[in-house]
Amino acid sequence: MDKIINNYEILEIKEIISETNTIKTFIFDWEMNEDRTPLPGQFVMIWSFSKVFDEKPMSISMIDKDKNEIGITVKNIGNFTANLHSLSAGDKLGIRGPYGNGFNTENIKDKNILAIGGGVGMAPINCFTNYSKELGGNIDIICASVTKDELLFSNSDNEINDNKLTDKFNKDKATKNIGTVNVFTCTDDGTCGFEGYATHRTTDLLKYKSYDMVVVCGPEIMMKGIFDLLKDKKIPAQYSMERYMKCAMGICGQCCVDKKGWRICVEGPVFSNKDLKEIQEFGKYHRNASGLKEKY
Amino acid sequence: MLKTEISGINFENPLILAAGVMGSNASSLNWILDSGAGGVVTKSFSQEPNLGYSNPTTVAVEGGILNAIGLSSPGVQNFKKELALINKSNKDGQKNIAIASIYGSNPDEFSNLVHNIENDVDMIELNVSCPHAMSGCGAAIGQDPDLTYEIVKTVKNASSNNIPILAKLTPNVTDLMEIAKSAEKAEADGLTLINSLGPGMKIDIDAKKPILSNKFGGMSGPAIKPIAIRWVYDAYENCDIPIIGVGGISNYKDVVEFIYAGAKATQIGTSIMYEGIEIFSKIKNDLKNFMQKNEFNSIDEMIGYSHKN
């Protein structure tokens, strides 16, 4: 009980990084105590108590255990997020968490991992890849967005040219790199990297390489596309879901999904493809604050 | 051994999911039923859709939580579809009991709700006790003995199939027994005691503001149990209709305490946050062991035990 009571804190924003025109990362000092050390894929509840009064779940996009910092990465899409974007370093926000089940990162040393992030869905993917890289995973990231300016965490250092794909793979294989990260950008309008959706890009990559594991976060329609694509391939995959949340403590029932009734805030937000098969509303509908179903 | 009966409705065990907890859709209700609950109460719903209050809607405090969800509801026409999906029996083949919690601000709304759903559920619980409801709803009714009488009477008359009606009452009154007797006089089939306490408030000293967007909210959790026990005990002495005890239950001892005070069944809510949904199966097993050890053969033998000499 104490664990839940004591973890609400008002923290100063330590630093704000402008990632794109619409996306910012907010960094906070964060003591890595036993109950508070986050895992990639977990989320925190962010309470804004000035100007706009509201509280929303946000994926953790950065965990730095050496510097005792965490980050959240927020796209400006509504009143709440517009207000966050108007804040400066030194302004304060309430934070509680971390909550939920993160990505399973067991036994990923030397494994070939495909991490797919669509839009601001790159936030937990970025957290996952940085974490997994240190554990020795070989990660290929599909960083997808509508257009070049909206690409998040595409870190051009790692970006590789499309027509050298096969060369790069062969080289990786030959030198047996461990803990590598390759970024494959993908934009709907073709302004950077592959032109098309993340699903197309995934299909393309799977022609060249086999993966031991896939992690995905993005718009639910994109995730459904990836899910359908991978479902016959027998590659273990994990998906990070999102639903309207109120308590985030597993009690109010707002984020329970059909048909198992699982709570996104406790049993999720990350689900394996095996579990996701049981979530019948995945890719179809979600519920608003009143409980009313809204189709995707 | 664990069976109990309330107004002709037979429960496999005396552990019921309380209103407002994981009760927004049939899927989570079925999950709770499969995990061992004898019955479930839905989240309270109304005639028309309602978004409730904005976040923060819950905040943990010493001994429990405060909540001001604000009676969010998809409206009866939408919620009827969820009610239809509640399983009639659990995964072990035992009969499930579904209780609909309804709220409104006037007799007509309550009557319409009853007409709409009386064939979809086994019982109806009237939420005349929510401490953070909009004006005219919840505790605004349950703090007034005449209004309580009027709503209960209206609902009883509105039912064409004589579905059992439970009145869930608020402890936030001078004399709860006066309200309980009004409900009984209006022919309520049972009392659910108690709704959340207060309302209370939590101010964050760094933000210098109340955390809940509604500023105040109902208190639930272990800290309110002694108050709930007291009202169940008093109601057992003052009323002749069955009582369901609710407030701060987190283990079998709490359940036994409520039953000894006079409850025929109990409801569990907030402790799911601490214990998970496994709490139903755990308490069920522990309760059975307790009864065997203390040579009780039925829940009936235990009801009101603390009133006996």
Contacts between the chains, C-beta under 8 A, distances in Angstrom:
chain1	res1	chain2	res2	distance
A	1	B	60	7.8
A	1	B	274	5.5
A	4	B	60	4.7
A	4	B	273	7.1
A	4	B	274	7.8
A	5	B	60	4.5
A	5	B	61	6.9
A	5	B	62	6.7
A	8	B	59	7.3
A	8	B	60	7.4
A	8	B	204	7.2
A	8	B	211	7.5
A	9	B	206	7.8
A	10	B	204	6.2
A	10	B	206	3.5
A	10	B	207	5.2
A	45	B	56	7.9
A	47	B	55	7.8
A	47	B	56	5.9
A	47	B	207	7.7
A	47	B	211	7.2
A	49	B	204	7.6
A	49	B	207	4.6
A	49	B	209	5.2
A	53	B	54	7.0
A	53	B	213	5.6
A	54	B	54	5.2
A	54	B	55	5.4
A	54	B	213	7.1
A	55	B	55	3.7
A	55	B	56	4.4
A	56	B	55	6.9
A	92	B	206	7.1
A	92	B	207	7.1
A	94	B	204	6.7
A	94	B	207	6.1
A	94	B	211	7.5
A	245	B	55	7.9
A	246	B	55	6.1
A	246	B	57	4.7
A	246	B	58	6.5
A	246	B	69	6.3
A	247	B	57	6.8
A	247	B	58	4.1
A	247	B	65	7.9
A	247	B	67	7.5
A	247	B	273	7.8
A	249	B	58	6.7
A	249	B	60	7.1
A	249	B	65	7.6
A	249	B	273	5.0
A	250	B	272	6.7
A	250	B	273	5.7
A	250	B	276	7.6
A	251	B	21	5.6
A	251	B	22	6.9
A	251	B	58	7.2
A	251	B	65	7.4
A	251	B	269	7.4
A	251	B	270	6.5
A	251	B	272	5.7
A	251	B	273	4.4
A	252	B	20	7.5
A	252	B	21	7.3
A	252	B	22	7.6
A	252	B	24	7.8
A	252	B	57	7.2
A	252	B	58	6.4
A	252	B	67	7.4
A	252	B	69	6.2
A	253	B	20	8.0
A	253	B	21	6.4
A	253	B	22	3.9
A	253	B	23	5.6
A	253	B	24	4.2
A	253	B	25	7.3
A	253	B	28	5.4
A	253	B	43	6.4
A	254	B	24	6.2
A	254	B	72	7.8
A	256	B	22	6.2
A	256	B	24	6.4
A	256	B	25	5.7
A	256	B	27	6.1
A	256	B	28	3.9
A	256	B	31	8.0
A	257	B	27	6.9
A	258	B	25	6.6
A	258	B	26	7.9
A	258	B	27	4.6
A	259	B	27	4.9
A	260	B	27	6.3
A	260	B	31	6.4
A	261	B	22	7.3
A	261	B	25	7.2
A	261	B	27	3.8
A	261	B	28	3.5
A	261	B	29	7.3
A	261	B	30	6.2
A	261	B	31	3.5
A	261	B	32	7.5
A	262	B	31	7.7
A	263	B	22	7.5
A	263	B	28	7.6
A	287	B	24	7.3
A	287	B	25	7.3
A	287	B	74	7.8
A	288	B	51	7.3
A	289	B	51	4.5
A	289	B	52	6.0
A	289	B	72	5.7
A	290	B	49	4.7
A	290	B	50	5.9
A	290	B	51	4.8
A	290	B	52	6.9
A	290	B	72	5.2
A	290	B	73	6.1
A	290	B	74	5.0
A	290	B	75	7.5
A	291	B	24	4.8
A	291	B	25	7.0
A	291	B	43	7.5
A	291	B	72	6.3
A	291	B	73	6.5
A	291	B	74	4.0
A	291	B	78	7.4
A	291	B	79	7.4
A	292	B	49	5.8
A	292	B	74	4.3
A	292	B	75	7.6
A	292	B	78	5.8
A	293	B	74	7.9
A	293	B	78	7.6
